[in-house]
Amino acid sequence: MLEIVRYEAERRITGSLVLSVLLAAMSLLFVALFPSITTSGADLDAYMESLPPAMRAAFGASGAFSITTIEGFLAVELYQFFWLLMLGIYLAYQAGGLIAGDVERDRMDVLLAAPVSRRRVVVEKFLSLVPGVLALNLVVGAVVYVTVAAIGESIAIADLAMVHLLSIPYLLACGGIGLLLSVAVSDSDIAKRGGLGAIFGLFLLDTVSQSADIGWLGAMSPTRYYDPTGVLVGGEYDLAGAAILLAMTAALVAVSAWWFRRRDV
């Protein structure tokens, strides 16, 4: 059981570890810069307030908080952009090659020649993304906490843990979007780029719809249900949003499995 998961996860382990180290190093740099930013005398809060509503929403700065606190700084500089947008794009891009990559390289016929169902292939290939997602959250979360303590600041460990824990359903939902595209097309590059464009487009849709008072339009975007700023700054844990993201992920995987069973490879 789960042979495909183990094989695919082992293929990706090096890339996941490298990305974890790079993100951890970037997090360390951001946190290390925080003391010099707070003592610079620049009125960063006034600057954020001067931005258009759409830009404040994109940075997660639409609520009442200060960017000169470590929680507000991390939310805006690290989690709202890199974790929410860039890492979501990365998962969708990776998932875009899960099925289409093997179909394009004529490896899928060999795999399906074994006593394995197409549904199992889709589900297990998707599950192979989970170890990498867990590794990213564990490594970066630990580095952020240790670095914040090292500069003499403090952050609620429960809030930091939850911002990473609640990101898992979000990142899996982004992967589910990429998986669906990977099943829909046989060209791996098209599927990967489609996943990239889909997450970025949904991020923009959510951002613009909130600032334009048509928030219902952004309800289809996974970014609507994961708010790093709300977790770190306000201690607000959107468990209902996490449940919606998990349901969205399950639906995307189920549709992908159904589609793949009926398509000609």
Stockholm file with secondary structure:
# STOCKHOLM 1.0

chainA/1-265         MLEIVRYEAERRITGSLVLSVLLAAMSLLFVALFPSITTSGADLDAYMESLPPAMRAAFGASGAFSITTIEGFLAVELYQFFWLLMLGIYLAYQAGGLIAGDVERDRMDVLLAAPVSRRRVVVEKFLSLVPGVLALNLVVGAVVYVTVAAIGESIAIADLAMVHLLSIPYLLACGGIGLLLSVAVSDSDIAKRGGLGAIFGLFLLDTVSQSADIGWLGAMSPTRYYDPTGVLVGGEYDLAGAAILLAMTAALVAVSAWWFRRRDV
#=GR chainA/1-265 SS CCHHHHHHHHHHHHHHHHHHHHHHHHHHHHHHHHHHHHTSCCCHHHHHHHSCHHHHHHTTCSSSCCTTSHHHHHIIIIIIIIIIIIHHHHHHHHHTTTTHHHHHTTCHHHHHTSSCCHHHHHHHHHHTTHHHHHHHHHHHHHHHHHHHHHTTCCCCHHHHHHHHHTHHHHHHHHHHHHHHHHHHCSCHHHHHHHHHHHHHHHHHHHHHHHHTTCGGGGGGSGGGGCCHHHHHHHCCCCHHHHHHHHHHHHHHHHHHHHHHHHSCC
#=GC SS_cons         CCHHHHHHHHHHHHHHHHHHHHHHHHHHHHHHHHHHHHTSCCCHHHHHHHSCHHHHHHTTCSSSCCTTSHHHHHIIIIIIIIIIIIHHHHHHHHHTTTTHHHHHTTCHHHHHTSSCCHHHHHHHHHHTTHHHHHHHHHHHHHHHHHHHHHTTCCCCHHHHHHHHHTHHHHHHHHHHHHHHHHHHCSCHHHHHHHHHHHHHHHHHHHHHHHHTTCGGGGGGSGGGGCCHHHHHHHCCCCHHHHHHHHHHHHHHHHHHHHHHHHSCC
//
